[in-house]
Amino acid sequence: MAGLLRRDAARDPDSVPWPMAGLLRRDAARDPDSVPWPMAGLLRRLLASTFAYQAPSILSSLLALITLPLYTGHLSTADYGYAENLLTAIIFTSILLRFGIGEAFVRFWFDDEDHARRLDLARTVTAWTLYASTAFCLVALVFAAPLSRLILVDENVGLMRIGIFGLWAFTNLEVANALLRVEERLKTYVIAAVANILLTVTLTVTLVVIRDDGANGYVFGNYGASTVILIALWIVMRDRVSFRPPRRTVALLRFGGPTVPADAAAFALNVLDRTYLIHAQSPDAAGRYGFAAKLSTVVIVAVRGFQAAWPPLAYSVTDEAQAARLYARVTTLYVAVTGTVVCGVLLVGRWAVRALASDPSYYGASAALPWVALGWALYGLVLVLITVAGRAKVTTRNFPATAAGLVVNAVLLVTLVGPLGIAGAGIALCGAYVVIVATLYLLTRHLFAVPFEWARLSAAVAVFTVIGVGGELLLPTQGATGLITRFALLLLVPPALVAARVVTVAELKRLGELRRRGEPATT
């Protein structure tokens, strides 16, 4: 196929698919044999899988926004702060508990195409996760009281035990989802995710709104349904799941272990800010900050979809030159999309807060909202650079970058939260991610050279700054006039990106064609 494409490019350069068409035309004119494999099929895969991973997140986000007025009417800001702190602690602890075995599984899956060995790899990973999570959670139950004082300030043993149960369910479900991702079983993934969302919402509304179980019901609702879905996936994928003691995990842990400090330090930013707020200020401040994070869901949807779809695709490309160009192009498109969303959050976020918070005590969340949204967008860039190191199988370079970000985050929290409140915590989060991205780039650029499109990236940042910050400073901050004028300004972002040549009209048309021709999901 590569030879056919080279000959086609020499005869008719316009026949080569976007986004490499311009480069291929120039290379074909100079040397037909130098034409690289085009990326259209890869981008089609990325679009299809990202959309599949985003679809459940979109549904979850919509339902979360719809139910927020219900939850905020039955949960005080303090209860919400307790619950959100515990939920972030669960994710952080799960990263440590898995010890990078999920990342190693995704990476090694594409190193061996033998079906039997892949099945053995899957069984090893599921068994190791099951045994490790069960042992850890049994021990944690014994120490529920001191753990509650550490994480929640107060001693709430019941809530802490629910959180430990949630840790077990979440950890094993993450590995089950990884099995679906590496095989790109998108249909199964979507069905499981949607079922999980619907069960979670039903259970949480029942416990929080009808039974008035407060933070306990909110946390249990998030993970009770996950346990049901986990068991269902174990049944569906029973040939890939093992309950026997795991064997031959040394190579997996040797690869995955060095990724844990980096991953943990990166996510620890989300734990540190909430923990600092709940200890240094109050559970109410932590609750308002958690509410801001929940409203950042429009950015989180894009980032999580990208997080799920990107590593399997990035590692599956074997041609180094093709992979480098793919990384660069995807980074530009990611910045264009998430930057537009963050710009919208900055301009109209305060109206969303007032519309979705039934209790006025939550209104202060608007101060942190744009900063938290920007932090999540920056996290996606961290994923790109971590994948660069993972491709080179040099994962030890990630930790110095994330550790530097964690230190910066701590310093900025102590410096900014006092005078700025929860907005200072959001600024600290963004500052930490900027440091992580910059340090990761410096440490990985010689491992795998990616020709990032710096001119386009700079133009995108300029557009978002002028429109977003300019609108925030100059336009009204309340009333219908403020909302309408800010929406009108937001509509200028896409044409401004085209005018600045961050993206072109031809590229947008090609992207639309790729999405419409997306490959059908496999089961």
Salt bridges, closest charged atoms under 4 A:
ASP8 OD1 - ARG11 NH2 2.42
ASP14 OD1 - ARG25 NH1 3.38
ASP27 OD1 - ARG30 NH2 2.52
GLU84 OE2 - LYS294 NZ 3.80
ASP111 OD1 - ARG107 NH1 3.39
ASP111 OD2 - LYS393 NZ 2.78
ASP112 OD2 - ARG117 NE 2.51
ASP120 OD1 - ARG247 NH2 3.66
ASP120 OD2 - ARG248 NH2 2.57
GLU155 OE1 - ARG149 NH1 2.36
GLU183 OE1 - ARG185 NH1 3.45
GLU183 OE2 - ARG240 NE 2.89
GLU184 OE2 - ARG45 NH2 2.86
ASP213 OD2 - ARG211 NE 3.08
ASP239 OD2 - ARG240 NH1 2.79
ASP273 OD1 - ARG274 NH1 3.38
GLU320 OE2 - ARG391 NH2 2.98
GLU453 OE1 - ARG329 NH2 2.90
GLU472 OE2 - ARG350 NH2 3.09
GLU472 OE1 - ARG486 NH1 2.78
GLU507 OE1 - ARG329 NH1 3.56
GLU507 OE2 - ARG456 NH2 3.10
GLU513 OE1 - ARG510 NH1 3.75
